[in-house]
Amino acid sequence: MNHSSRAALLSACMLSAATFSASAQTAPAAPENPALKIYRSTPEKINDLIHTKLDVRFDYKKRYLYGKEWVTIKPHMYPTDTLRLDAKGMDIKTVAIVKAGKNTPLKFTYDSLTLAIKLDRVYRNNENYTIYLDYTSKPDELKVEGSMAISDAKGLYFINPDSAVKGKPVQIWTQGESQSSSAWFPTIDRPNQKTTEEIYMTVPAKYVTLSNGKLVSQKKNANGTRTDYWKMDLPHSPYLFMMAVGDFKITKDTWKGKEVSYYLEPKYAPYAKTIFGYTPEVMDFYSKLLGVDYPWNKYSQIVVRDYVSGAMENTTATLHGDYVQGTARQFLDRYYNIGAGESTVVHELFHQWFGDYVTAESWSNLTVNESFADFSETLWAEHKYGKDDGDAHIHDDRRQYLNSPDAPAKDLVRFHYNDKEDMFDVVTYQKGGSILYMLRNYLGNDAFYKGLNIYLKTNAFKNGEAHQLRLALEEASGKDLNWFFNQWYFNSGHPILNVTYNWDAASKSQSVYVQQNQAGNAFNLPVAIDIYTNGKKTRHNVWLHTKADTLTFKTDAKPDLVNFDGDKMLLARKTDNKTGQEFLYQQQHAGLYLDRYEALNWAEAQRSDDATGRKIIIAALNDKYYGLRIKAIKALKLNNDDVRNAAQPILVSLAQKDPNNMVKAAALNALAGLKASGNTTLFKQALADRSYAVQGAALNGLTALDPAAGLTMAKSLEKDSEGELAQNILSIYAANGSDAEWPYVNKKYDELPVQSKFNVLRSYAGMIGRLQSSTYAQQGVETLSDLGVRYKQYGVAQPIITMLEGIKAQRTKIADDASVKAIDAAIKKLQ
């Protein structure tokens, strides 16, 4: 699963919380959780799954699955006459042993979560036995909790099964990770189990199905249904089983003769190649990089409604939330590091090796699944778009981890946690990905990828953990890596560095002082230090071993720049005590994305009357990487005459000619803030752009100059409005519109991504207060209430309560008693 799939949801939620950090109340320290004292061991193997055969049909009205199962098992090591299967919230009708084609009933006890079966005799580990089960799965009656990354855990989902929501497709899909497959079929629901599978799915004949492996046959039935037979010949873990049923249009592709297919709602099928068409190229890249060809017989991707996370790497059949899809026009504004669609696709594909082919032995070792998939996002960015894109992506990972307050206390390999779902966090994903980035740099590409090849081949179709990864990398490199794994995998935290410099003219020596200020032991850190003197760079590879290291280098003249961590690899919080002139030199000469980012960051922190800071920001407006151009635009203090005079002609040029639509939009938004009538023509020209983001920014600029004209123009653009344009129209209507605009505002607000919802929340709430219609006001109150409940754990409930109280005051003035009553109920729910 993706922390770009999981991450797409999780990081968005965390960012949303940050939006309200100033107004959210500080929670009291939680009492110590006794669950954290429990050692989470790898699940003991008493019995091993061998093969799972399922025959399922669906009751759309009741939201039930009627299942028959034949599961073949053998004792793992010791003789046993018992079997325990996970089976959550089911009706168990029959449990029998199958012998010579006959079913002999077995005694069993069932507590609604696990099925304890008494076998007919003692079995040894050289004997297989097959159990037959007849059962009903009732996922909507199951009382289970999800996590901050997976909002639900009932395993099987019926979407709009009664067609009650007009225009919404009827779908069924499953979500197995972490241990939810046992909500739709009895199994040993543990990651260290592997089984082959067969699934017979009986569905209405008008629908398409997808499952793991190969579609072997389809048979039409007399009652208007069809039975599809899917077969998976290679073993994989139960949480990777999947089914999907619905009205999907399939677009076929290939890679090395293997089927690659994309399942989309008919509306988005024309854009299948835009959404997923690079998949064979990614399969080729990963296969060559790892020295292991894509190991399965096919690869399918399907997009579903109401998915409970970001995406899921079911073996051969990845399931995506609907945020990855879009029209060709929407994709004009989607870049690798803006929006999570493409990074999600490549993340889930890498899991087909790291997670599916070799699976984490336990949730404590989830790093060997998710850290690799997270890291793969950077690998693809580097390969496809260049080093700046890759460096920007991994730097965003580092920031997400470093800005998470509770993350430094958690080990990467974690044997103590409250719940297995807690493992799906910024430590496992972003920190883990950043650590692999460091490790690749330390070992070198050849040794690193050879080590991954050894790990994959040694543990193929089995399970792995961090120790096996270490041994494989040691075998490849010849280096001892215990020190690295002990401090980064089996320990917590990160270095907090303070770096200062001193040039001694008398001895012609440059000193670098590195203080490690984190609690606990010092980190062992291999670091490159680049010294720039008279235009020439000299690299020194050094080690830091203590809390206070002094490094001294002889040099002919005072350096222009001493660049600590010249490869920009360290996962650390760093205070780098350079002068402005040194940061300017770093921006101009050091070259890496993070060199330029650090210089720009320093400049942003300076007052706008700092000449060096202004020079850095103005130079960054023409940076080669679009993300830094956008960052520079946002850093401009255009109320300063010197800044405005230098920046305005560049902004106009960027707004007209930049190859990146998001840079164009940022430039237009900056110019909009000037409210200069001389830019009217520029805004009007940009309104004809194909990019929704550019159109939205142009509309923003026009509205700033003439609100009435902006409102009129918004009306003309309303029909074909998505993305940034829809968000800007929504904001204009929320600020200046009336009841006539509410249906658009409410519909588009509902469709916005999580972070965008919070970006426009205040204006949305403001509009609710002044609506004339009580029905409309109550719709808005319900939306605010639902938002607050869903993201309550991120500290947003109190700010939303404050907004609701403001709306209540407005509704009270116009005697809208029904809305006031709804607000009181919403506040009570949020408290």
C-alpha positions in Angstrom: 0.0 0.0 0.0 1.1 3.5 -0.7 2.1 6.2 1.6 1.7 7.9 -1.6 -1.3 5.8 -1.7 -1.5 5.5 2.0 0.5 8.7 1.8 -1.8 10.4 -0.5 -4.4 10.2 2.2 -2.2 10.3 5.3 0.0 13.2 4.4 -2.9 15.2 3.1 -4.6 14.7 6.5 -1.5 15.7 8.3 -1.2 18.8 6.2 -4.8 19.5 6.9 -4.1 19.4 10.6 -1.2 21.8 10.1 -3.6 24.3 8.6 -5.3 24.6 11.9 -2.3 24.2 14.2 -2.5 27.7 15.5 -6.1 27.4 16.6 -6.2 23.8 17.6 -6.2 23.1 21.3 -3.2 21.3 22.8 -4.2 17.8 24.0 -3.1 16.7 27.4 -0.4 14.0 27.5 -1.9 10.6 27.0 -1.5 8.0 29.7 1.0 5.3 29.0 -0.5 2.6 26.7 -0.2 -0.9 28.2 -0.3 -2.3 24.6 3.1 -0.8 24.0 4.6 -3.2 26.5 3.6 -6.2 24.5 6.3 -7.8 22.3 4.9 -8.2 18.8 6.5 -11.5 17.8 6.3 -12.9 14.3 3.2 -15.1 14.2 4.0 -18.7 15.0 3.4 -21.2 12.2 1.5 -24.2 13.4 -0.2 -24.9 10.1 0.8 -23.7 6.6 -1.6 -22.6 3.9 -1.0 -24.5 0.6 -3.9 -23.7 -1.7 -7.1 -21.7 -1.3 -10.1 -22.4 -3.6 -13.2 -20.1 -3.3 -16.6 -20.1 -4.9 -18.4 -16.9 -4.1 -21.6 -15.0 -5.1 -23.0 -11.8 -3.8 -26.3 -10.6 -2.3 -26.4 -6.9 -3.2 -29.5 -6.2 -1.2 -28.3 -7.6 2.0 -24.6 -6.8 1.3 -23.6 -10.4 1.9 -21.1 -12.8 0.3 -22.1 -16.4 0.1 -19.0 -18.5 0.0 -17.8 -22.0 -0.3 -14.1 -22.7 0.3 -11.7 -25.6 0.0 -8.5 -24.7 1.8 -5.5 -27.1 1.6 -3.2 -27.0 4.6 -0.3 -28.9 6.2 1.3 -28.8 9.7 4.4 -26.5 9.6 6.7 -28.6 11.8 5.0 -30.4 14.7 2.2 -32.9 14.5 -1.2 -31.4 15.2 -4.9 -32.3 15.3 -6.2 -28.7 15.4 -6.5 -25.8 13.0 -7.3 -22.2 13.8 -8.6 -20.0 11.0 -9.3 -16.2 11.1 -13.0 -15.6 10.1 -14.4 -12.2 11.0 -18.1 -11.7 11.6 -19.3 -14.6 9.5 -22.1 -17.2 9.7 -20.3 -20.6 9.5 -22.7 -23.2 8.2 -20.4 -26.2 7.5 -16.8 -27.2 8.4 -15.7 -30.5 7.0 -12.7 -32.5 6.0 -12.5 -33.6 2.4 -11.5 -37.2 1.7 -12.0 -39.0 -1.6 -14.3 -36.3 -2.7 -16.5 -36.7 0.4 -17.1 -34.1 3.1 -17.0 -35.4 6.7 -18.2 -32.8 9.2 -15.7 -31.6 11.9 -16.3 -30.2 15.3 -15.5 -26.5 15.7 -16.0 -23.5 17.9 -16.4 -20.0 16.6 -16.2 -16.7 18.6 -17.0 -14.4 15.6 -13.3 -13.7 15.0 -11.6 -17.1 14.9 -12.6 -20.6 14.0 -11.1 -23.4 16.1 -11.4 -26.7 14.3 -10.8 -30.2 15.7 -9.3 -32.3 12.9 -10.3 -35.9 12.3 -6.8 -37.1 13.4 -3.3 -36.0 14.0 -1.5 -34.8 10.9 2.3 -34.6 10.3 4.2 -32.0 8.3 4.5 -34.4 5.3 0.7 -34.6 5.0 -1.7 -32.2 3.4 -5.4 -32.0 4.3 -8.3 -30.1 2.8 -11.0 -28.4 4.8 -14.3 -27.4 3.2 -16.3 -24.5 4.6 -19.7 -23.1 3.7 -20.1 -19.6 5.1 -21.7 -16.2 4.8 -19.6 -13.0 5.0 -21.5 -9.9 6.4 -19.0 -7.1 6.1 -21.4 -4.3 6.8 -22.3 -5.9 10.2 -18.7 -6.3 11.2 -17.5 -4.0 14.0 -13.9 -3.2 13.2 -11.6 -0.2 13.2 -9.3 1.1 10.6 -6.3 3.4 11.1 -5.1 6.9 10.2 -4.0 5.5 6.8 -6.9 3.0 6.2 -10.2 4.5 7.2 -12.0 1.2 7.4 -11.1 -2.5 7.8 -14.2 -4.6 6.9 -12.5 -6.3 4.0 -15.4 -6.4 1.5 -17.1 -3.3 0.2 -20.5 -2.9 -1.5 -20.6 0.5 -3.2 -24.1 1.9 -4.0 -25.5 -1.7 -4.2 -29.1 -0.5 -4.4 -28.3 2.3 -6.9 -29.7 4.8 -4.4 -27.2 7.4 -5.4 -27.9 8.6 -8.9 -25.0 8.6 -11.2 -22.8 6.6 -8.9 -21.6 3.2 -10.1 -22.5 0.0 -8.4 -19.3 -1.8 -7.4 -17.9 -4.5 -5.1 -14.2 -4.5 -4.1 -12.0 -5.9 -1.4 -9.2 -4.5 0.8 -7.0 -7.1 2.5 -4.2 -5.3 4.2 -3.5 -5.6 7.0 -5.6 -8.5 8.2 -9.0 -8.0 6.6 -9.2 -10.7 3.9 -10.5 -12.9 6.7 -13.6 -10.8 6.7 -14.6 -12.4 3.3 -13.0 -15.8 3.5 -11.7 -17.9 6.4 -7.9 -18.2 6.3 -4.7 -17.9 8.4 -4.6 -14.1 7.9 -1.0 -13.5 8.5 1.7 -12.0 6.3 4.1 -15.0 6.8 1.6 -17.4 5.2 1.6 -18.0 1.4 -0.9 -19.8 -0.7 -1.9 -20.4 -4.4 -5.5 -19.6 -5.1 -8.6 -20.2 -7.3 -11.7 -18.0 -7.2 -15.0 -18.6 -8.9 -17.0 -15.4 -8.9 -20.7 -15.5 -9.8 -21.9 -12.0 -10.7 -24.6 -10.2 -12.8 -23.6 -10.9 -16.4 -23.5 -7.1 -17.2 -20.5 -6.6 -14.9 -16.8 -7.1 -15.3 -14.6 -8.9 -12.7 -11.0 -8.7 -11.7 -8.9 -10.9 -9.4 -5.4 -12.2 -8.9 -3.7 -14.2 -11.6 -5.3 -15.4 -14.9 -8.9 -15.3 -16.0 -9.2 -18.9 -17.1 -12.8 -19.1 -18.1 -16.2 -17.4 -18.1 -19.5 -19.3 -18.1 -23.0 -17.7 -18.6 -25.7 -19.0 -16.3 -29.4 -19.4 -17.0 -30.4 -16.9 -14.3 -28.7 -13.8 -15.9 -25.4 -14.3 -14.0 -22.0 -15.3 -15.2 -19.3 -17.2 -13.3 -15.7 -16.1 -13.9 -12.8 -18.4 -12.9 -9.6 -16.7 -11.8 -6.5 -18.8 -11.0 -3.2 -17.8 -9.3 -0.5 -20.4 -9.7 2.2 -18.8 -7.6 1.9 -18.4 -3.8 1.2 -15.1 -2.1 -0.1 -13.9 1.2 -3.8 -13.8 2.1 -3.8 -10.0 2.5 -2.9 -9.7 -1.2 -6.1 -11.6 -2.4 -8.5 -9.3 -4.2 -11.8 -9.2 -6.0 -13.5 -6.3 -7.9 -16.9 -6.3 -9.7 -18.5 -3.5 -11.6 -19.1 -1.6 -14.8 -15.5 -1.2 -15.9 -14.1 -0.8 -19.4 -10.8 -2.7 -19.9 -7.9 -1.2 -21.9 -5.3 -3.8 -22.8 -1.5 -3.2 -23.0 1.5 -5.6 -22.9 4.9 -6.0 -21.5 7.2 -8.7 -22.8 4.1 -10.7 -23.9 2.4 -10.4 -20.6 -1.0 -8.8 -20.3 -1.1 -5.3 -18.8 -4.6 -4.0 -18.4 -6.4 -0.9 -17.0 -9.9 -1.1 -15.6 -11.7 2.2 -15.5 -15.2 3.6 -15.3 -16.4 4.1 -18.9 -16.2 7.9 -18.5 -12.4 7.7 -18.0 -11.7 4.8 -20.3 -10.7 7.2 -23.2 -7.9 8.5 -21.0 -6.6 5.0 -19.9 -3.3 5.5 -21.6 -2.9 9.0 -20.1 -3.6 7.6 -16.7 -1.7 4.3 -16.8 0.0 4.1 -20.2 3.6 4.4 -18.8 3.1 1.2 -16.8 5.0 -1.1 -19.2 7.9 1.3 -19.2 8.0 1.2 -15.4 7.9 -2.6 -15.4 10.9 -2.6 -17.7 12.8 -0.1 -15.6 12.3 -2.0 -12.4 13.0 -5.4 -13.9 16.3 -4.2 -15.3 17.2 -2.3 -12.1 16.6 -5.3 -9.8 17.8 -8.0 -12.2 14.5 -9.9 -11.6 11.9 -9.7 -14.3 8.4 -8.8 -13.2 7.6 -12.1 -11.6 3.8 -12.6 -12.2 1.8 -13.6 -15.3 -0.2 -10.4 -15.7 -0.5 -6.9 -14.2 -3.8 -5.1 -13.9 -4.8 -1.8 -12.4 -8.4 -0.9 -11.4 -9.9 2.4 -10.1 -12.8 2.2 -7.7 -15.1 4.5 -5.8 -15.0 5.3 -2.1 -11.7 3.5 -1.6 -10.6 3.5 2.1 -7.0 4.5 1.4 -4.8 5.5 -1.5 -4.1 2.2 -3.4 -3.3 -1.4 -2.7 -0.7 -3.7 -4.3 -2.8 -6.9 -4.6 -0.7 -9.4 -6.4 -1.1 -8.9 -10.2 -4.1 -6.6 -9.6 -3.5 -3.2 -8.0 -6.6 -1.3 -6.8 -6.5 2.5 -6.8 -8.7 5.2 -5.3 -10.3 7.5 -7.9 -7.9 10.4 -7.3 -5.5 8.8 -9.8 -7.9 9.2 -12.7 -8.6 12.3 -14.8 -9.2 13.6 -18.2 -6.4 14.6 -20.7 -7.1 18.3 -19.7 -6.7 17.6 -16.0 -3.4 15.9 -16.7 -2.0 19.1 -18.1 -1.6 20.3 -14.5 -0.3 17.0 -13.0 3.4 16.8 -12.5 5.3 14.1 -10.8 5.8 16.0 -7.5 2.4 17.8 -7.7 -0.3 15.3 -7.1 0.2 11.7 -6.1 -1.2 9.8 -9.1 1.9 8.7 -10.9 4.0 8.2 -7.8 1.2 6.0 -6.5 1.2 3.9 -9.7 5.0 3.3 -9.5 4.9 2.7 -5.7 2.3 -0.1 -6.1 4.1 -1.6 -9.0 7.4 -1.8 -7.0 5.4 -3.7 -4.4 5.0 -6.6 -6.9 8.7 -7.3 -6.0 9.0 -5.9 -2.5 5.8 -6.9 -0.7 4.3 -9.5 -3.0 7.2 -11.6 -4.4 9.1 -11.2 -1.0 6.7 -10.3 1.8 7.4 -8.8 5.2 7.5 -11.7 7.8 5.6 -9.6 10.3 4.1 -6.1 10.5 7.0 -5.2 12.8 9.2 -5.7 9.7 6.8 -3.7 7.4 9.9 -1.7 6.3 10.9 -4.4 3.8 7.6 -3.7 2.0 6.8 -0.1 2.4 10.1 1.6 2.7 11.1 0.1 -0.6 7.9 1.1 -2.3 8.3 4.6 -1.0 12.0 4.7 -2.2 10.9 3.4 -5.6 8.9 6.7 -6.2 12.3 8.5 -6.1 13.9 5.9 -8.3 11.3 6.5 -11.0 11.5 10.3 -10.7 15.2 10.2 -11.2 15.0 7.9 -14.1 12.1 9.5 -16.0 12.4 13.2 -15.1 15.9 13.8 -13.8 17.9 14.2 -10.6 16.1 17.3 -9.5 12.7 15.6 -9.5 14.2 12.7 -7.6 15.9 14.9 -5.1 12.8 17.0 -4.6 10.7 13.8 -4.0 13.0 12.3 -1.4 13.4 15.7 0.3 9.6 15.9 0.7 9.8 12.4 2.3 12.4 13.7 4.8 10.3 16.8 5.6 7.2 14.8 6.2 9.1 12.6 8.7 11.0 15.4 10.4 7.8 17.5 10.8 5.9 14.6 12.5 6.2 15.3 16.2 5.8 11.7 17.5 7.9 10.0 14.7 11.4 10.4 16.3 10.4 8.1 19.2 9.7 5.1 17.0 12.0 2.5 15.7 11.8 1.6 12.0 11.6 -2.1 12.8 9.2 -1.9 15.7 8.4 -4.9 18.0 6.2 -2.8 20.3 3.1 -1.0 19.0 -0.5 -0.4 20.0 -1.9 -1.9 16.9 -0.5 -3.3 13.7 -2.1 -0.5 11.8 0.2 2.0 13.6 3.1 0.6 11.5 1.7 2.3 8.4 3.2 5.7 9.3 5.8 8.3 8.3 8.5 6.2 9.9 7.9 3.0 7.9 7.3 5.0 4.7 9.1 8.3 4.5 11.9 7.7 7.0 12.4 4.2 5.6 12.6 5.5 2.0 15.1 8.2 3.1 17.3 5.6 4.8 17.4 3.5 1.6 18.4 6.6 -0.3 21.3 7.1 2.2 22.3 3.5 2.0 22.4 3.5 -1.8 24.7 6.5 -1.7 27.0 4.8 0.9 27.3 1.5 -0.9 27.2 2.8 -4.5 24.6 1.8 -7.1 26.2 -1.4 -8.2 26.6 -2.9 -4.8 23.2 -1.7 -3.6 21.2 -3.1 -6.5 23.2 -6.4 -6.5 22.2 -6.7 -2.8 18.6 -6.1 -3.6 18.9 -8.8 -6.3 20.3 -11.3 -3.8 17.6 -10.5 -1.3 14.8 -11.0 -3.9 16.2 -14.2 -5.3 17.1 -15.7 -1.9 13.6 -15.1 -0.5 11.5 -15.5 -3.6 7.8 -16.4 -2.8 8.8 -16.4 0.8 9.1 -13.8 3.6 11.9 -11.4 4.5 12.9 -9.1 7.3 15.5 -6.4 7.9 18.2 -8.9 8.9 17.9 -10.7 5.6 18.2 -7.4 3.8 21.3 -6.6 5.7 22.9 -10.0 5.0 22.2 -9.6 1.2 23.7 -6.1 1.1 26.7 -7.3 3.1 27.2 -10.2 0.7 27.0 -7.8 -2.3 29.3 -5.1 -0.9 31.7 -7.0 1.4 31.0 -4.3 4.0 29.8 -4.8 7.6 26.4 -3.0 7.9 25.5 -3.8 11.5 26.3 -0.3 12.5 23.9 1.1 9.9 21.0 -1.2 10.6 21.5 -0.9 14.4 21.2 2.9 14.3 18.6 3.4 11.5 16.5 0.2 11.5 16.6 -1.0 15.1 16.7 2.4 16.8 14.7 5.6 16.7 15.3 9.2 16.0 17.7 11.1 13.8 20.7 13.5 14.1 20.0 17.1 15.0 23.1 18.9 13.7 24.5 22.3 14.2 27.3 23.1 11.7 29.7 26.0 12.2 32.8 27.0 10.3 36.1 28.8 10.9 38.9 29.9 8.5 42.4 30.3 10.1 44.4 32.5 7.7 47.7 32.0 9.6 47.6 28.2 9.3 45.6 28.2 6.0 43.2 25.7 7.5 39.4 25.5 7.4 37.6 23.9 10.3 34.1 22.5 10.4 32.5 22.0 13.8 29.6 19.5 13.9 27.5 19.3 17.0 25.0 16.5 17.4 22.2 17.8 19.6 19.8 15.0 19.7 19.1 13.1 22.9 20.9 9.8 23.3 23.9 8.5 21.5 25.8 10.0 18.6 25.1 8.8 15.1 27.9 7.4 13.0 27.6 9.4 9.8 29.7 9.1 6.6 29.6 12.6 5.1 31.0 14.3 2.0 32.4 17.8 2.6 33.0 19.9 -0.5 35.3 22.9 -0.3 35.1 25.5 -3.1 38.2 27.6 -3.4 38.9 29.9 -6.4 36.2 28.2 -8.4 37.5 24.7 -7.8 35.7 22.0 -5.7 37.7 19.6 -3.5 35.8 16.7 -1.9 36.6 15.2 1.5 34.8 12.0 2.6 34.8 11.9 6.4 33.1 10.2 9.3 31.3 11.7 12.2 31.4 9.5 15.3 30.8 11.7 18.3 28.4 14.3 19.7 31.0 17.0 18.8 33.4 16.5 15.8 36.0 19.0 14.6 37.2 18.5 11.0 40.1 20.5 9.7 41.3 20.8 6.1 44.3 22.5 4.6 43.5 24.9 1.8 45.5 27.5 -0.1 43.0 30.4 0.4 39.8 31.2 2.3 37.1 29.0 0.8 34.2 30.6 -1.1 32.0 27.8 0.3 32.2 24.8 2.6 29.3 22.6 1.6 28.6 20.1 4.4 26.9 16.9 3.2 27.9 17.6 -0.4 25.6 14.8 -1.7 22.7 16.1 0.4 22.0 12.6 1.7 21.6 12.9 5.5 18.2 12.4 7.2 18.8 15.0 9.8 17.6 18.3 11.1 20.4 20.6 10.3 21.3 24.2 11.3 23.9 25.3 8.8 25.6 28.6 9.9 26.6 30.0 6.5 26.6 33.6 5.6 24.2 35.0 2.9 27.1 35.3 0.5 28.0 31.6 1.0 24.4 30.6 0.4 24.4 32.7 -2.8 27.6 30.9 -3.9 26.0 27.6 -3.0 23.0 28.4 -5.2 25.2 29.4 -8.1 27.9 26.7 -8.0 26.9 23.7 -5.9 24.3 22.5 -8.3 22.1 20.0 -6.5 18.4 20.6 -6.0 18.9 20.8 -2.2 21.8 23.2 -2.5 19.5 25.6 -4.3 16.6 24.8 -2.0 18.7 25.5 1.1 19.8 28.9 -0.3 16.3 29.8 -1.2 15.1 28.7 2.2 17.7 31.0 3.9 16.6 33.9 1.6 12.9 33.4 2.5 13.8 33.7 6.2 15.5 37.0 5.7 13.8 40.4 5.7 13.0 41.6 2.2 15.5 44.5 2.6 18.4 42.0 2.6 20.1 42.5 -0.7 21.6 39.0 -0.8 18.4 37.3 0.0 16.6 39.3 -2.7 19.3 38.3 -5.2 18.8 34.6 -4.3 15.0 34.7 -4.7 15.1 36.7 -7.9 17.7 34.2 -9.4 15.5 31.3 -8.3 12.6 32.6 -10.4 14.6 31.2 -13.3 15.7 28.0 -11.6 15.8 24.9 -13.9 13.4 23.0 -11.6 9.8 24.1 -11.6 9.3 23.4 -7.9 12.0 25.9 -7.0 10.5 28.5 -9.4 7.2 28.1 -7.7 8.8 28.3 -4.2 10.7 31.5 -5.3 7.4 33.1 -6.6 5.7 32.4 -3.2 8.8 33.8 -1.4 8.5 37.2 -3.1 7.6 40.2 -0.9 6.0 42.3 -3.6 5.2 45.1 -1.2 8.9 45.9 -1.3 9.7 48.3 -4.2 13.1 46.8 -5.0 11.6 43.3 -5.1 8.6 44.2 -7.1 10.6 46.2 -9.7 13.0 43.3 -10.2 10.4 40.5 -10.1 7.4 41.9 -12.0 8.9 41.6 -15.6 10.1 38.1 -14.8 6.7 37.1 -13.4 5.0 38.4 -16.6 7.4 36.3 -18.7 6.8 33.2 -16.5 3.0 33.7 -16.8 3.2 33.8 -20.5 6.0 31.5 -21.5 7.0 29.0 -18.7 6.7 25.4 -19.9 5.2 24.4 -16.6 1.5 25.2 -16.1 1.8 25.3 -12.3 4.6 27.9 -12.6 2.4 30.0 -14.9 -0.4 29.8 -12.4 1.8 30.8 -9.5 3.1 33.8 -11.5 -0.4 34.9 -12.3 -1.5 34.5 -8.7 1.4 36.6 -7.6 0.6 39.3 -10.2 -3.1 39.2 -9.1 -1.9 40.2 -5.6 -0.6 43.5 -7.1 -4.0 44.5 -8.3 -2.4 46.4 -11.1 -4.8 47.3 -14.0 -1.9 47.0 -16.4 -2.1 43.2 -16.0 -5.8 43.0 -17.2 -4.9 42.0 -20.7 -2.5 39.3 -19.4 -5.2 37.9 -17.2 -7.8 37.9 -20.1 -5.3 36.2 -22.4 -4.6 33.5 -19.8 -8.3 32.8 -19.4 -8.1 31.1 -22.8 -5.4 28.6 -21.7 -6.2 24.9 -21.7 -4.8 24.5 -18.2 -7.3 24.6 -15.4 -4.7 25.9 -13.0 -3.7 28.8 -15.4 -7.4 29.6 -16.0 -8.1 29.6 -12.3 -5.2 31.9 -11.6 -6.2 34.3 -14.4 -9.7 34.4 -13.0 -8.3 35.1 -9.6 -6.4 38.1 -11.1 -9.4 39.4 -13.0 -11.6 39.2 -9.9 -9.0 41.1 -7.8 -9.3 44.0 -10.2 -13.1 43.8 -10.8 -15.1 41.4 -8.5 -18.3 41.8 -10.6 -16.4 41.0 -13.8 -14.8 38.0 -12.1 -18.2 36.7 -10.9 -19.6 37.0 -14.5 -16.5 35.2 -15.9 -16.8 32.5 -13.3 -20.3 31.8 -14.5 -19.0 31.4 -18.1 -16.3 29.0 -17.0 -18.4 26.9 -14.6 -19.5 24.2 -17.1 -16.0 22.9 -17.7 -14.2 23.5 -14.4 -12.0 21.1 -12.5 -8.9 21.3 -10.3 -7.6 24.8 -9.5 -10.2 26.5 -11.7 -13.0 24.8 -9.8 -11.4 25.8 -6.5 -11.1 29.4 -7.5 -14.6 29.6 -8.8 -15.8 28.1 -5.5 -13.8 30.7 -3.6 -15.2 33.5 -5.7 -18.8 32.3 -5.2 -18.2 31.7 -1.5 -17.0 35.3 -1.1 -19.4 37.1 -3.5 -22.1 34.7 -4.5 -25.6 33.9 -3.3 -28.0 31.0 -3.0 -27.9 30.7 -6.8 -24.3 29.6 -6.7 -24.7 27.2 -3.7 -25.4 24.0 -5.7 -22.1 24.5 -7.6 -20.2 25.4 -4.4 -21.5 22.4 -2.4 -20.9 19.9 -5.3 -17.4 21.1 -6.0 -16.5 21.3 -2.4 -17.5 17.7 -2.0 -15.3 16.7 -4.9 -12.1 18.6 -3.7 -9.1 16.7 -2.4 -8.7 16.7 1.3 -6.1 19.5 1.5 -8.0 21.7 -0.9 -11.1 21.3 1.3 -9.2 22.9 4.2 -7.7 25.6 1.9 -11.1 27.0 1.2 -12.8 26.0 4.4 -13.2 29.5 5.9 -14.8 31.0 2.8 -17.1 27.9 2.5 -18.2 28.4 6.1 -18.7 32.1 5.5 -21.1 31.4 2.7 -23.1 29.0 4.8 -23.8 31.8 7.3 -25.3 34.2 4.8 -27.4 31.7 2.7 -31.1 32.5 2.6 -32.1 28.9 2.2 -32.3 26.9 5.4 -32.0 23.7 3.4 -28.8 24.8 1.8 -27.4 26.0 5.2 -28.1 22.6 6.7 -26.3 20.9 3.8 -23.2 23.0 4.6 -23.4 22.3 8.3 -23.6 18.6 7.6 -20.5 18.8 5.4 -18.5 20.7 8.0 -19.6 18.2 10.7 -18.6 15.2 8.6 -15.2 16.8 7.8 -14.6 17.5 11.5 -15.5 14.0 12.6 -13.5 12.3 9.9 -10.3 14.2 10.7 -10.9 14.8 14.4 -7.7 13.0 15.4 -5.7 15.6 13.5 -6.9 18.5 15.6 -9.5 20.0 13.3 -12.6 19.5 15.4 -12.2 22.6 17.5 -11.6 25.1 14.7 -14.6 23.7 12.9 -16.7 24.1 16.1 -15.6 27.7 16.2 -16.7 28.2 12.6 -20.0 26.5 13.4 -20.6 28.8 16.3 -20.0 31.8 14.0 -22.5 30.4 11.5 -25.0 29.8 14.4 -24.8 33.5 15.3 -25.7 34.4 11.7 -28.5 31.9 11.4 -29.9 33.0 14.7 -30.2 36.6 13.4 -32.4 35.5 10.6 -34.4 33.1 12.8 -33.4 30.0 11.0 -34.2 27.6 13.9 -33.8 24.4 11.9 -30.2 25.3 11.0 -29.4 26.4 14.6 -30.7 23.0 15.8 -28.5 21.2 13.2 -25.5 23.2 14.3 -26.0 22.4 17.9 -26.2 18.7 17.0 -23.0 19.0 14.9 -21.1 20.7 17.7 -22.2 18.1 20.2 -20.9 15.4 17.8 -17.5 17.1 17.4 -16.9 17.7 21.2 
